Amino acid sequence: MKILISEEKIAAKVRSLAKQIRADYQNETPIFVGILKGSFLFMADLIREYGEDCEIDFMAVSSYGNSKKGSGIVRLIKDLHINVNGRHILIIEDIIDTGLTSTYIKQYLKLRKPKSIEFVTLLDKPDTRKVKIDLKYVGFSIPNKFVIGYGLDYAEKYRQLPYIAVCEDEENLE
């Protein structure tokens, strides 16, 4: 494994994103919606840094299974419990690559008539994008490499790493 983004750089970026969100949502109580499972560490650190009133909920979707590439088929596994009608939603993602899953989530949530929907993603892979998607809050843009750590996994392993890593030989993950 090769470290792509250090623990220190992640922490600094989380502070910066939280500060930007705090400024944008003054006098509001946004709903942070974590997309499970990959976003849970990022979201926990982000809401602690945000430090203001907010609500949290989670959704779980699947498009990867145990593969390194998305299948293009999105399945909703866990839905929200909070009523989002007329509320500001911040969708917290670990990584956005093709944009297909994120687009599905946004379209799905729009049906509930929120006041606004924005994405907060730790990682963005613009070179793999298949659909146009507006990202307001982006931690890091990364190359088209398979990454693990800080919540991101391969076959449910490596989430616990405090940094983002790329396998020098991606075949060794199998």
Z-matrix of the N, CA and C atoms (Angstrom, degrees):
N
C 1 1.458
C 2 1.518 1 109.73
N 3 1.284 2 114.22 1 147.32
C 4 1.457 3 120.76 2 176.97
C 5 1.528 4 107.75 3 -125.16
N 6 1.337 5 117.37 4 127.56
C 7 1.464 6 121.14 5 -179.98
C 8 1.523 7 109.06 6 -69.83
N 9 1.319 8 115.68 7 125.52
C 10 1.466 9 122.41 8 177.63
C 11 1.522 10 110.50 9 -96.07
N 12 1.359 11 117.04 10 -43.50
C 13 1.464 12 121.54 11 -179.50
C 14 1.527 13 107.29 12 -134.77
N 15 1.315 14 116.13 13 121.55
C 16 1.463 15 121.56 14 -175.70
C 17 1.531 16 111.72 15 -73.62
N 18 1.313 17 114.03 16 162.20
C 19 1.460 18 121.71 17 176.73
C 20 1.535 19 110.43 18 -57.03
N 21 1.315 20 116.90 19 -40.57
C 22 1.462 21 121.79 20 -178.70
C 23 1.530 22 111.73 21 -66.37
N 24 1.332 23 116.84 22 -41.56
C 25 1.463 24 120.42 23 178.74
C 26 1.528 25 110.72 24 -67.03
N 27 1.320 26 116.87 25 -37.43
C 28 1.466 27 120.07 26 177.34
C 29 1.525 28 109.55 27 -62.90
N 30 1.318 29 117.10 28 -48.04
C 31 1.470 30 121.01 29 -178.67
C 32 1.529 31 111.37 30 -59.55
N 33 1.322 32 117.30 31 -42.39
C 34 1.470 33 120.76 32 179.09
C 35 1.528 34 110.91 33 -64.69
N 36 1.322 35 116.94 34 -40.95
C 37 1.466 36 120.89 35 -179.88
C 38 1.528 37 110.64 36 -67.60
N 39 1.325 38 117.72 37 -40.04
C 40 1.469 39 120.93 38 177.86
C 41 1.528 40 109.77 39 -60.94
N 42 1.327 41 117.42 40 -43.37
C 43 1.479 42 120.71 41 177.10
C 44 1.523 43 110.82 42 -59.77
N 45 1.316 44 116.44 43 -44.17
C 46 1.461 45 121.56 44 -179.40
C 47 1.531 46 111.86 45 -63.96
N 48 1.318 47 117.11 46 -44.81
C 49 1.467 48 120.69 47 178.48
C 50 1.520 49 111.09 48 -63.96
N 51 1.336 50 117.71 49 -42.95
C 52 1.466 51 121.47 50 179.42
C 53 1.527 52 110.68 51 -61.34
N 54 1.314 53 116.96 52 -40.86
C 55 1.470 54 121.28 53 178.76
C 56 1.525 55 110.31 54 -62.72
N 57 1.313 56 117.25 55 -43.75
C 58 1.471 57 121.79 56 179.42
C 59 1.535 58 110.80 57 -64.05
N 60 1.319 59 117.08 58 -44.06
C 61 1.468 60 121.45 59 179.31
C 62 1.535 61 109.99 60 -64.62
N 63 1.323 62 117.17 61 -43.69
C 64 1.470 63 121.88 62 178.09
C 65 1.522 64 110.74 63 -56.64
N 66 1.323 65 117.10 64 -42.93
C 67 1.469 66 121.16 65 179.28
C 68 1.533 67 111.33 66 -67.20
N 69 1.328 68 116.70 67 -37.54
C 70 1.465 69 121.07 68 -177.34
C 71 1.527 70 113.50 69 -76.10
N 72 1.332 71 117.66 70 -23.40
C 73 1.469 72 120.59 71 -175.15
C 74 1.527 73 112.53 72 -119.84
N 75 1.344 74 116.20 73 34.81
C 76 1.460 75 120.17 74 175.95
C 77 1.524 76 109.13 75 -58.17
N 78 1.324 77 116.00 76 138.33
C 79 1.472 78 122.89 77 178.13
C 80 1.525 79 112.85 78 63.19
N 81 1.300 80 117.63 79 21.06
C 82 1.467 81 122.64 80 177.03
C 83 1.531 82 107.43 81 -124.13
N 84 1.310 83 115.78 82 162.24
C 85 1.462 84 121.50 83 173.71
C 86 1.524 85 107.40 84 -123.69
N 87 1.334 86 116.10 85 85.87
C 88 1.467 87 118.64 86 -178.20
C 89 1.527 88 111.79 87 -70.66
N 90 1.327 89 114.67 88 160.92
C 91 1.454 90 121.33 89 173.91
C 92 1.527 91 107.81 90 -104.45
N 93 1.309 92 115.90 91 118.31
C 94 1.463 93 121.46 92 175.24
C 95 1.527 94 106.35 93 -87.65
N 96 1.340 95 116.43 94 119.31
C 97 1.455 96 121.64 95 -179.28
C 98 1.524 97 108.01 96 -110.95
N 99 1.309 98 115.41 97 105.37
C 100 1.461 99 120.66 98 179.31
C 101 1.515 100 110.86 99 -82.15
N 102 1.316 101 115.43 100 133.84
C 103 1.458 102 120.91 101 177.18
C 104 1.533 103 107.33 102 -94.03
N 105 1.323 104 114.03 103 111.06
C 106 1.467 105 121.05 104 -175.38
C 107 1.515 106 111.66 105 -77.53
N 108 1.293 107 116.30 106 149.96
C 109 1.432 108 127.55 107 3.99
C 110 1.530 109 110.82 108 -99.00
N 111 1.292 110 117.05 109 -19.59
C 112 1.460 111 121.57 110 -168.58
C 113 1.504 112 116.78 111 -61.13
N 114 1.328 113 119.12 112 -27.33
C 115 1.463 114 120.81 113 -173.78
C 116 1.518 115 114.19 114 -86.17
N 117 1.334 116 119.06 115 -5.13
C 118 1.459 117 119.64 116 -168.17
C 119 1.526 118 114.01 117 -61.97
N 120 1.321 119 120.18 118 -40.68
C 121 1.463 120 120.95 119 178.41
C 122 1.525 121 111.07 120 -69.02
N 123 1.309 122 116.45 121 -45.77
C 124 1.465 123 122.01 122 178.41
C 125 1.528 124 110.39 123 -59.11
N 126 1.333 125 116.98 124 -46.72
C 127 1.459 126 120.50 125 -178.50
C 128 1.528 127 111.21 126 -64.52
N 129 1.320 128 117.91 127 -42.53
C 130 1.471 129 120.32 128 178.82
C 131 1.524 130 110.78 129 -59.22
N 132 1.321 131 116.73 130 -47.71
C 133 1.464 132 120.05 131 178.88
C 134 1.527 133 111.36 132 -65.13
N 135 1.333 134 116.58 133 -39.30
C 136 1.463 135 121.21 134 -178.16
C 137 1.527 136 111.96 135 -64.92
N 138 1.329 137 118.24 136 -45.91
C 139 1.471 138 118.35 137 -177.87
C 140 1.526 139 111.49 138 -71.47
N 141 1.327 140 117.63 139 -29.63
C 142 1.471 141 118.73 140 174.45
C 143 1.521 142 110.09 141 -65.79
N 144 1.322 143 116.83 142 -42.25
C 145 1.469 144 120.06 143 178.14
C 146 1.525 145 111.65 144 -70.32
N 147 1.325 146 116.95 145 -34.80
C 148 1.472 147 121.70 146 178.26
C 149 1.524 148 109.24 147 -58.62
N 150 1.311 149 117.03 148 -49.41
C 151 1.451 150 121.76 149 170.17
C 152 1.520 151 117.92 150 71.75
N 153 1.308 152 118.37 151 -2.41
C 154 1.464 153 122.03 152 -178.80
C 155 1.524 154 108.88 153 -104.20
N 156 1.351 155 115.05 154 173.73
C 157 1.461 156 119.09 155 175.77
C 158 1.523 157 109.86 156 -61.34
N 159 1.296 158 114.46 157 134.19
C 160 1.452 159 121.25 158 175.60
C 161 1.524 160 107.07 159 -159.02
N 162 1.295 161 115.78 160 166.18
C 163 1.449 162 120.91 161 172.08
C 164 1.515 163 106.74 162 -117.28
N 165 1.313 164 115.79 163 156.45
C 166 1.458 165 119.10 164 178.17
C 167 1.525 166 109.58 165 -130.44
N 168 1.300 167 114.49 166 150.08
C 169 1.452 168 122.37 167 173.21
C 170 1.517 169 106.05 168 -153.67
N 171 1.323 170 115.53 169 172.98
C 172 1.456 171 120.51 170 -177.62
C 173 1.512 172 110.77 171 -135.33
N 174 1.307 173 114.49 172 149.66
C 175 1.456 174 122.89 173 169.08
C 176 1.523 175 106.17 174 -126.69
N 177 1.308 176 115.22 175 150.56
C 178 1.461 177 119.35 176 173.87
C 179 1.517 178 107.21 177 -126.69
N 180 1.318 179 114.63 178 128.58
C 181 1.458 180 121.62 179 176.33
C 182 1.515 181 107.16 180 -131.88
N 183 1.305 182 115.72 181 160.87
C 184 1.457 183 119.33 182 179.73
C 185 1.517 184 109.88 183 -136.13
N 186 1.312 185 114.99 184 132.63
C 187 1.464 186 120.01 185 170.51
C 188 1.520 187 110.54 186 -139.80
N 189 1.333 188 117.52 187 -5.81
C 190 1.463 189 121.60 188 -176.69
C 191 1.513 190 113.76 189 -103.05
N 192 1.320 191 118.32 190 -42.14
C 193 1.460 192 120.28 191 -169.41
C 194 1.516 193 107.99 192 64.31
N 195 1.307 194 117.76 193 -131.73
C 196 1.462 195 121.67 194 177.70
C 197 1.520 196 111.68 195 -104.43
N 198 1.315 197 116.42 196 24.83
C 199 1.459 198 121.67 197 -178.83
C 200 1.518 199 110.30 198 -99.64
N 201 1.315 200 115.84 199 163.85
C 202 1.463 201 121.31 200 175.59
C 203 1.521 202 111.61 201 -87.24
N 204 1.314 203 117.92 202 -9.66
C 205 1.461 204 122.38 203 -178.09
C 206 1.509 205 109.35 204 -125.25
N 207 1.344 206 114.94 205 142.90
C 208 1.453 207 119.73 206 177.15
C 209 1.518 208 110.64 207 -65.33
N 210 1.316 209 114.97 208 146.89
C 211 1.463 210 119.77 209 -178.61
C 212 1.522 211 112.09 210 -82.32
N 213 1.351 212 116.28 211 -18.59
C 214 1.458 213 120.13 212 -174.96
C 215 1.520 214 111.97 213 88.97
N 216 1.333 215 116.31 214 -10.25
C 217 1.462 216 121.55 215 177.47
C 218 1.519 217 107.07 216 -105.77
N 219 1.341 218 116.40 217 120.93
C 220 1.458 219 121.54 218 -177.19
C 221 1.520 220 108.93 219 -103.55
N 222 1.319 221 115.39 220 129.65
C 223 1.466 222 120.85 221 176.70
C 224 1.520 223 108.95 222 -118.37
N 225 1.342 224 116.60 223 131.73
C 226 1.460 225 122.07 224 174.72
C 227 1.526 226 107.63 225 -83.36
N 228 1.323 227 116.13 226 121.37
C 229 1.456 228 121.53 227 -177.96
C 230 1.527 229 111.25 228 -104.83
N 231 1.336 230 117.47 229 -37.94
C 232 1.456 231 122.97 230 178.24
C 233 1.519 232 109.29 231 -137.70
N 234 1.324 233 115.82 232 130.07
C 235 1.465 234 121.76 233 -179.21
C 236 1.531 235 110.17 234 -100.55
N 237 1.334 236 115.74 235 170.44
C 238 1.455 237 122.42 236 178.02
C 239 1.523 238 111.67 237 -70.58
N 240 1.330 239 114.65 238 156.65
C 241 1.457 240 121.45 239 172.72
C 242 1.532 241 110.82 240 -107.05
N 243 1.330 242 117.71 241 -23.70
C 244 1.462 243 122.80 242 -177.20
C 245 1.524 244 110.29 243 -84.20
N 246 1.318 245 116.24 244 141.21
C 247 1.462 246 122.12 245 173.06
C 248 1.534 247 107.39 246 -75.91
N 249 1.304 248 117.65 247 119.55
C 250 1.468 249 121.81 248 -175.87
C 251 1.529 250 112.95 249 -101.31
N 252 1.318 251 117.89 250 2.31
C 253 1.463 252 121.86 251 -179.34
C 254 1.530 253 110.07 252 -56.30
N 255 1.337 254 115.79 253 123.78
C 256 1.459 255 121.47 254 177.86
C 257 1.514 256 115.17 255 73.10
N 258 1.309 257 117.91 256 13.03
C 259 1.463 258 122.21 257 -176.67
C 260 1.529 259 111.07 258 -111.81
N 261 1.328 260 115.43 259 158.32
C 262 1.463 261 121.97 260 173.62
C 263 1.526 262 108.45 261 -84.01
N 264 1.336 263 116.27 262 126.35
C 265 1.461 264 121.80 263 178.80
C 266 1.524 265 109.23 264 -112.58
N 267 1.323 266 114.99 265 131.92
C 268 1.458 267 122.13 266 171.28
C 269 1.522 268 106.64 267 -113.51
N 270 1.323 269 117.04 268 112.05
C 271 1.463 270 121.97 269 179.56
C 272 1.523 271 107.48 270 -85.90
N 273 1.323 272 115.73 271 117.38
C 274 1.465 273 121.18 272 -176.42
C 275 1.525 274 108.87 273 -97.03
N 276 1.317 275 115.27 274 116.72
C 277 1.472 276 122.36 275 -178.41
C 278 1.521 277 109.70 276 -117.17
N 279 1.317 278 115.71 277 147.76
C 280 1.456 279 119.65 278 172.31
C 281 1.525 280 110.12 279 -76.88
N 282 1.343 281 115.88 280 -43.12
C 283 1.465 282 120.56 281 -176.60
C 284 1.525 283 109.44 282 -152.92
N 285 1.304 284 115.33 283 141.91
C 286 1.467 285 120.84 284 172.62
C 287 1.512 286 106.97 285 -121.03
N 288 1.322 287 115.47 286 120.75
C 289 1.463 288 119.60 287 179.37
C 290 1.526 289 110.23 288 -116.22
N 291 1.314 290 120.22 289 -84.31
C 292 1.467 291 120.19 290 -178.04
C 293 1.526 292 111.77 291 -67.34
N 294 1.338 293 115.92 292 -29.78
C 295 1.454 294 120.80 293 -176.82
C 296 1.521 295 113.11 294 89.53
N 297 1.322 296 117.57 295 -6.72
C 298 1.466 297 120.89 296 -176.89
C 299 1.531 298 111.96 297 -65.71
N 300 1.322 299 117.14 298 -46.89
C 301 1.467 300 119.98 299 179.55
C 302 1.521 301 110.62 300 -64.72
N 303 1.315 302 117.25 301 -44.57
C 304 1.460 303 121.11 302 -179.22
C 305 1.523 304 111.49 303 -63.06
N 306 1.319 305 116.74 304 -40.48
C 307 1.462 306 120.66 305 177.36
C 308 1.524 307 110.78 306 -63.06
N 309 1.318 308 116.48 307 -42.14
C 310 1.463 309 121.19 308 177.19
C 311 1.534 310 110.18 309 -58.79
N 312 1.342 311 116.48 310 -48.75
C 313 1.464 312 121.05 311 -178.63
C 314 1.527 313 110.79 312 -60.40
N 315 1.324 314 116.63 313 -45.79
C 316 1.460 315 119.89 314 -178.52
C 317 1.530 316 111.20 315 -63.00
N 318 1.315 317 117.33 316 -45.66
C 319 1.468 318 120.52 317 179.01
C 320 1.528 319 110.59 318 -62.20
N 321 1.305 320 116.69 319 -40.62
C 322 1.457 321 121.87 320 178.95
C 323 1.530 322 110.70 321 -61.98
N 324 1.331 323 116.82 322 -45.50
C 325 1.466 324 120.45 323 -178.50
C 326 1.526 325 112.65 324 -72.24
N 327 1.326 326 118.08 325 -30.11
C 328 1.476 327 121.01 326 177.41
C 329 1.522 328 111.73 327 -57.83
N 330 1.323 329 117.45 328 -30.76
C 331 1.462 330 121.57 329 179.48
C 332 1.526 331 111.73 330 -62.30
N 333 1.320 332 117.02 331 -19.13
C 334 1.472 333 122.11 332 -179.10
C 335 1.524 334 112.60 333 -94.10
N 336 1.325 335 116.46 334 6.04
C 337 1.458 336 124.18 335 173.88
C 338 1.543 337 115.24 336 55.90
N 339 1.326 338 116.37 337 54.42
C 340 1.461 339 118.24 338 174.40
C 341 1.529 340 110.41 339 -73.11
N 342 1.317 341 116.23 340 163.67
C 343 1.466 342 121.19 341 177.25
C 344 1.533 343 110.27 342 -69.15
N 345 1.320 344 116.06 343 -39.44
C 346 1.468 345 120.75 344 177.29
C 347 1.522 346 109.03 345 -158.26
N 348 1.335 347 114.33 346 157.82
C 349 1.464 348 121.87 347 174.93
C 350 1.520 349 107.54 348 -135.36
N 351 1.318 350 116.06 349 124.32
C 352 1.464 351 121.74 350 175.32
C 353 1.521 352 109.11 351 -130.60
N 354 1.311 353 115.70 352 154.44
C 355 1.460 354 121.51 353 175.98
C 356 1.518 355 110.16 354 -100.62
N 357 1.324 356 114.80 355 140.88
C 358 1.458 357 122.85 356 169.62
C 359 1.521 358 104.43 357 -123.60
N 360 1.316 359 116.54 358 110.12
C 361 1.462 360 119.19 359 -179.16
C 362 1.518 361 110.59 360 -121.11
N 363 1.304 362 115.16 361 136.80
C 364 1.453 363 119.11 362 176.46
C 365 1.517 364 110.18 363 -68.67
N 366 1.344 365 115.95 364 -44.27
C 367 1.460 366 120.84 365 -176.16
C 368 1.522 367 110.92 366 -125.66
N 369 1.311 368 115.25 367 141.69
C 370 1.462 369 122.18 368 176.24
C 371 1.522 370 107.82 369 -127.85
N 372 1.341 371 114.55 370 131.47
C 373 1.476 372 120.88 371 176.20
C 374 1.528 373 107.31 372 -114.14
N 375 1.322 374 118.45 373 80.21
C 376 1.467 375 120.26 374 -175.08
C 377 1.531 376 114.07 375 -63.28
N 378 1.323 377 118.05 376 -26.04
C 379 1.477 378 120.59 377 -178.23
C 380 1.527 379 113.17 378 -69.60
N 381 1.318 380 117.60 379 -15.29
C 382 1.464 381 120.41 380 -178.26
C 383 1.531 382 112.61 381 -104.07
N 384 1.320 383 116.68 382 3.45
C 385 1.472 384 121.47 383 -174.26
C 386 1.522 385 111.81 384 -62.46
N 387 1.338 386 116.20 385 131.88
C 388 1.462 387 122.61 386 176.50
C 389 1.519 388 111.89 387 -108.40
N 390 1.349 389 116.47 388 -20.03
C 391 1.466 390 121.64 389 177.48
C 392 1.525 391 108.40 390 -134.27
N 393 1.318 392 115.42 391 152.65
C 394 1.462 393 119.83 392 177.92
C 395 1.521 394 108.46 393 -74.68
N 396 1.314 395 115.35 394 133.92
C 397 1.456 396 120.45 395 179.21
C 398 1.522 397 108.74 396 -144.32
N 399 1.324 398 115.96 397 133.64
C 400 1.462 399 120.92 398 179.26
C 401 1.524 400 109.26 399 -87.68
N 402 1.309 401 115.62 400 121.92
C 403 1.459 402 121.78 401 179.50
C 404 1.520 403 108.43 402 -114.94
N 405 1.318 404 116.77 403 113.74
C 406 1.463 405 120.81 404 -178.57
C 407 1.524 406 112.32 405 -82.42
N 408 1.325 407 116.37 406 -38.03
C 409 1.459 408 120.97 407 -176.03
C 410 1.526 409 109.49 408 -123.17
N 411 1.329 410 116.38 409 111.09
C 412 1.464 411 121.90 410 -177.75
C 413 1.522 412 109.26 411 -125.57
N 414 1.327 413 114.78 412 128.20
C 415 1.457 414 119.28 413 176.73
C 416 1.513 415 111.45 414 -74.04
N 417 1.321 416 116.59 415 -66.00
C 418 1.460 417 121.84 416 -176.29
C 419 1.522 418 110.34 417 -138.81
N 420 1.322 419 116.85 418 139.03
C 421 1.460 420 121.58 419 168.13
C 422 1.519 421 106.11 420 -92.05
N 423 1.332 422 114.82 421 133.03
C 424 1.458 423 118.54 422 -176.06
C 425 1.528 424 109.84 423 -127.39
N 426 1.335 425 116.59 424 159.87
C 427 1.475 426 120.01 425 177.72
C 428 1.526 427 110.65 426 -71.70
N 429 1.305 428 115.57 427 171.36
C 430 1.458 429 121.66 428 -178.77
C 431 1.532 430 110.18 429 -77.36
N 432 1.316 431 114.70 430 74.19
C 433 1.475 432 122.60 431 177.07
C 434 1.522 433 107.35 432 -127.51
N 435 1.327 434 116.62 433 151.28
C 436 1.452 435 120.78 434 175.85
C 437 1.521 436 108.37 435 -79.90
N 438 1.337 437 116.60 436 122.05
C 439 1.467 438 121.34 437 -175.14
C 440 1.519 439 110.98 438 -116.93
N 441 1.325 440 113.82 439 153.06
C 442 1.455 441 122.30 440 179.67
C 443 1.523 442 108.84 441 -136.98
N 444 1.327 443 115.86 442 164.81
C 445 1.459 444 121.69 443 175.97
C 446 1.514 445 111.87 444 102.89
N 447 1.338 446 115.12 445 162.70
C 448 1.467 447 123.91 446 179.58
C 449 1.540 448 110.87 447 48.88
N 450 1.316 449 115.62 448 46.05
C 451 1.456 450 122.08 449 178.74
C 452 1.511 451 114.74 450 102.07
N 453 1.315 452 117.65 451 -25.65
C 454 1.462 453 120.78 452 -179.99
C 455 1.525 454 109.67 453 -82.70
N 456 1.328 455 114.93 454 142.13
C 457 1.450 456 118.72 455 -173.63
C 458 1.518 457 112.11 456 -129.95
N 459 1.316 458 112.55 457 171.77
C 460 1.448 459 121.38 458 162.20
C 461 1.517 460 105.06 459 -133.42
N 462 1.332 461 116.90 460 116.65
C 463 1.463 462 123.14 461 -178.67
C 464 1.538 463 111.04 462 52.66
N 465 1.341 464 115.19 463 43.54
C 466 1.472 465 123.47 464 177.15
C 467 1.526 466 114.37 465 68.58
N 468 1.309 467 118.64 466 16.55
C 469 1.461 468 122.18 467 177.26
C 470 1.528 469 109.72 468 -113.95
N 471 1.330 470 115.44 469 157.61
C 472 1.476 471 124.78 470 172.21
C 473 1.535 472 115.06 471 81.15
N 474 1.337 473 120.02 472 -0.52
C 475 1.466 474 120.99 473 -179.69
C 476 1.526 475 112.27 474 -59.32
N 477 1.331 476 117.21 475 -30.73
C 478 1.465 477 122.40 476 -172.61
C 479 1.529 478 113.72 477 -74.31
N 480 1.306 479 118.27 478 -12.18
C 481 1.469 480 120.15 479 -178.31
C 482 1.529 481 109.76 480 -61.55
N 483 1.333 482 118.94 481 136.26
C 484 1.463 483 121.32 482 -177.26
C 485 1.536 484 113.76 483 -82.26
N 486 1.303 485 117.89 484 4.02
C 487 1.460 486 124.11 485 -178.66
C 488 1.525 487 108.58 486 -134.03
N 489 1.335 488 115.96 487 173.12
C 490 1.465 489 122.07 488 174.78
C 491 1.524 490 106.72 489 -101.94
N 492 1.328 491 115.67 490 129.01
C 493 1.462 492 120.12 491 -177.70
C 494 1.523 493 110.58 492 -127.72
N 495 1.326 494 113.71 493 153.55
C 496 1.460 495 122.68 494 172.48
C 497 1.517 496 106.26 495 -114.67
N 498 1.302 497 115.80 496 137.96
C 499 1.464 498 117.78 497 173.93
C 500 1.525 499 107.81 498 -77.00
N 501 1.318 500 116.45 499 127.22
C 502 1.453 501 119.89 500 177.79
C 503 1.517 502 110.06 501 -61.44
N 504 1.328 503 115.46 502 -34.57
C 505 1.462 504 121.41 503 175.33
C 506 1.523 505 105.75 504 -123.79
N 507 1.325 506 116.45 505 92.86
C 508 1.460 507 121.61 506 -176.12
C 509 1.513 508 112.49 507 -56.15
N 510 1.321 509 117.79 508 -24.63
C 511 1.464 510 120.57 509 -179.91
C 512 1.529 511 111.32 510 -65.26
N 513 1.334 512 117.46 511 -23.97
C 514 1.467 513 120.28 512 -179.66
C 515 1.520 514 112.60 513 -69.70
N 516 1.317 515 118.35 514 -11.22
C 517 1.465 516 120.95 515 178.73
C 518 1.513 517 111.15 516 -74.28
N 519 1.288 518 118.57 517 -22.10
C 520 1.465 519 121.62 518 -173.06
C 521 1.516 520 111.63 519 -67.51
